[in-house]
Amino acid sequence: SAMEKNSKKKIRLSKKAYSIVRVVALSVAALVLIYASYSLTDSYLNYKEDESKYADINKMFVQQETKKQSVQKTDKIDYTKSLTTWKWDYKAMLQYNDEAKGYIKLDGTRIQYPIVEHEDNSFYLKRGSDKVSNGAGAIFLDYRTAGLDGKMCILYGHNMLDGSMFKEIMNFRQADFCKKHPTFDVYVGYKHYIYYVFSTFSAKDDNDEVYKFGFENDKDFQDWINRVSSKSTYKFDVEKPTTSDKIIMCSTCVDDYGNRQLVCMYRGEEVVD
């Protein structure tokens, strides 16, 4: 009958439509998979390139010292012993990048990077410390703050999936990590200082009570110190800084919604290397 013919025709058409949809869906899935594989490979290669770059920078400061020693047995024996030391060389860093301001190190972690500063905050978001385009960016100073020798400056670094840049700032959410890492080594120009961590907490990036770019007077500065000290999720075994101290606030992304993890520290003694 005509109804049966129409019904069979509809079934054939629906099967054909299903086949077309299935082919399109599989093609889209394949393209997504190819793109994802490409992106992952590209990201992996970027990570490896970035790792290699910073390892090379680190080598700039590794020096071999050869010392002669004598051992007295039956005869006098001379032998040489090589010692490897890490020695900051700001002159070499400036030759590498004329916008270098110093270096930051946190023992036992991957935080071991040059500190750079441009005339805006977008430049080093997608460029490494060699000024070459790189998704990992660099550790850079907020140009609006007073700099490493000022009252308070802000240092930014990406929270990278491979554990690089400022990823390990996130570890300050753990009490054990805070206990083991109470100090940073910060090289400012030609000088080396120990910096003492006094507060770690999270905040929104638009919180202007935390993200300050200057202070009207000492009271304003002290109010800020009191505010960020009281927010700390861990009680560090140090005295609270005063308005005569020089403070660095390290900031990294927690998520895509403006949440940031912060670590505040103040300058302690100078180390004569």
C-alpha positions in Angstrom: 0.0 0.0 0.0 0.9 3.7 -0.3 1.2 4.0 3.5 3.7 1.0 3.6 5.8 2.5 0.8 5.9 5.9 2.6 6.8 4.2 5.8 9.7 2.2 4.2 10.9 5.4 2.5 11.0 7.2 5.8 12.9 4.3 7.4 15.5 4.4 4.6 15.7 8.2 4.9 16.1 8.1 8.7 18.8 5.4 8.4 20.6 7.6 5.8 20.3 10.7 8.0 21.6 8.6 11.0 24.6 7.5 8.9 25.4 11.1 7.8 25.1 12.4 11.4 27.3 9.5 12.6 30.0 10.2 10.0 29.9 13.9 10.8 30.1 13.2 14.5 33.0 10.8 14.1 34.8 13.3 11.8 34.3 16.1 14.4 35.6 13.8 17.2 38.6 12.9 15.1 39.4 16.5 14.4 39.0 17.4 18.1 41.3 14.5 19.0 43.9 15.6 16.4 43.8 19.2 17.7 44.0 18.1 21.3 47.0 15.9 20.6 48.6 18.7 18.7 47.9 21.2 21.5 49.3 18.8 24.1 52.4 18.1 22.1 52.8 21.8 21.4 52.4 22.5 25.2 54.8 19.7 26.1 57.5 21.1 23.7 57.0 24.6 25.1 57.4 23.3 28.6 60.6 21.4 27.6 62.0 24.4 25.7 61.2 26.6 28.7 62.8 24.2 31.2 65.9 24.1 29.0 66.1 27.9 28.7 66.0 28.4 32.5 68.5 25.6 33.0 70.9 27.5 30.6 70.3 30.7 32.6 71.1 28.9 35.8 74.3 27.6 34.2 75.4 31.3 33.8 75.8 31.4 37.6 77.4 28.0 38.2 81.2 28.3 38.7 83.9 25.6 39.0 86.5 26.3 41.6 89.6 24.1 41.6 91.4 23.7 44.9 94.7 21.9 45.4 95.0 19.8 48.5 97.8 17.7 50.0 97.5 14.3 51.7 100.4 13.1 53.8 100.9 9.4 53.7 104.2 7.7 53.0 104.8 10.2 50.2 103.4 13.7 49.7 100.5 13.4 47.2 99.0 16.4 45.5 95.5 16.2 44.0 93.0 18.7 42.8 89.3 18.9 43.9 86.7 20.8 41.9 83.9 22.5 43.8 80.7 23.7 42.0 79.2 26.9 43.4 76.2 29.0 42.4 77.3 32.7 42.3 75.0 35.5 41.3 76.4 37.7 38.5 74.1 40.7 37.9 76.4 42.0 35.1 75.9 38.7 33.2 72.1 38.9 33.8 71.9 42.4 32.4 73.8 41.3 29.2 71.1 38.6 28.9 68.2 41.0 29.5 68.7 44.7 30.1 65.3 44.8 32.0 66.6 42.3 34.6 66.2 43.6 38.2 67.3 40.6 40.2 66.7 36.9 40.8 64.4 34.9 43.1 65.2 31.4 44.6 63.3 29.1 46.9 65.4 26.2 48.0 64.1 22.7 47.2 61.7 24.0 44.6 61.7 25.0 40.9 61.3 28.7 41.8 64.7 29.8 40.6 64.2 32.6 38.1 65.3 36.1 37.0 63.1 39.0 38.0 62.3 41.3 35.1 60.3 44.5 34.6 58.8 46.2 31.6 56.9 49.5 31.2 53.6 47.6 31.2 52.4 44.4 32.8 51.3 42.6 29.6 54.8 42.3 28.0 56.1 39.4 30.1 52.8 37.6 30.5 53.5 35.8 27.2 57.3 36.3 26.9 60.1 34.6 28.7 62.9 36.4 30.6 64.8 36.5 27.2 61.9 38.6 25.8 61.0 35.8 23.3 57.4 34.8 22.9 56.5 32.0 25.4 53.2 31.0 27.0 54.9 30.4 30.4 55.8 34.1 30.6 58.4 35.3 33.1 58.6 36.3 36.8 58.0 40.1 36.5 57.5 43.2 38.7 54.3 45.2 38.5 55.6 48.4 36.9 53.1 50.4 39.1 54.8 49.4 42.3 58.0 50.9 43.9 60.4 48.1 42.7 62.6 45.8 44.7 64.2 48.6 46.7 60.8 50.3 47.4 58.4 49.9 50.3 56.3 47.2 48.6 56.4 45.6 45.2 54.3 42.9 43.5 55.9 40.0 41.6 53.7 38.0 39.2 54.3 34.5 37.8 52.0 32.0 36.1 50.7 28.9 37.8 52.0 26.4 35.2 50.7 22.9 34.9 54.2 21.4 34.6 55.1 22.8 38.0 57.2 25.7 36.7 57.2 29.5 37.3 55.1 30.3 40.4 53.2 27.0 40.5 54.9 26.2 43.9 53.5 29.4 45.5 50.3 27.3 45.7 52.2 24.9 48.1 52.1 27.7 50.7 48.5 26.5 51.3 50.0 23.5 53.2 51.3 24.0 56.7 54.2 21.5 56.2 55.5 23.4 53.2 55.3 26.8 55.1 57.3 25.3 57.9 60.0 24.0 55.6 60.2 27.2 53.5 60.2 30.2 55.7 62.7 32.2 53.6 63.5 33.1 50.1 66.8 34.2 48.6 66.3 37.3 46.5 69.1 39.0 44.5 68.4 42.7 44.1 70.8 44.3 41.6 74.3 43.2 42.7 73.2 42.3 46.3 71.9 39.1 47.9 69.3 39.2 50.7 67.4 36.7 52.8 63.6 37.5 52.7 61.3 36.3 55.5 57.8 35.1 54.7 55.2 36.6 57.1 51.9 35.9 55.4 50.2 33.7 52.8 46.6 33.8 51.8 44.3 34.0 48.7 42.5 37.1 47.5 40.7 38.4 44.4 42.8 40.3 41.9 40.5 43.3 42.1 40.9 43.7 45.8 42.5 47.1 46.1 42.9 46.7 49.8 45.6 44.0 49.1 46.8 45.0 45.6 48.3 48.4 46.4 50.5 50.4 44.1 51.8 53.0 46.5 51.0 54.4 50.0 50.0 57.9 51.0 52.0 57.8 54.2 53.4 55.4 56.9 50.0 54.9 58.5 48.6 53.8 55.2 51.5 51.4 54.7 51.2 50.1 58.3 47.5 49.5 57.8 48.3 47.4 54.7 50.9 45.4 56.7 48.4 44.8 59.5 45.7 43.8 56.9 47.8 41.2 55.0 49.4 39.9 58.2 46.0 39.1 59.7 44.8 37.3 56.6 47.6 34.7 56.7 46.5 31.1 56.8 49.7 30.0 58.5 51.4 31.6 61.6 55.0 32.2 60.5 57.6 32.3 63.3 58.7 35.9 62.5 58.0 39.3 63.8 55.5 41.4 61.8 57.3 43.9 59.5 57.3 47.6 60.1 57.1 50.6 57.8 60.9 50.7 57.6 60.9 47.2 55.9 61.0 46.4 52.2 58.3 44.0 51.2 57.7 41.7 48.2 54.3 40.2 47.5 54.3 37.2 45.1 51.1 36.6 43.2 49.9 33.7 41.1 46.6 32.6 39.6 44.4 30.0 41.5 41.8 29.9 38.8 40.2 31.8 35.9 37.8 33.7 38.2 40.3 36.2 39.6 41.4 34.3 42.6 45.1 34.6 43.5 47.4 33.0 45.9 49.8 35.4 47.6 53.0 35.1 49.6 54.3 38.2 51.4 57.9 38.5 52.6 60.2 41.2 53.9 63.9 41.8 53.5 66.2 40.5 56.2 70.0 40.4 56.3 72.3 40.9 53.3 74.4 37.8 52.4 78.0 38.4 51.4 78.7 35.7 48.8 
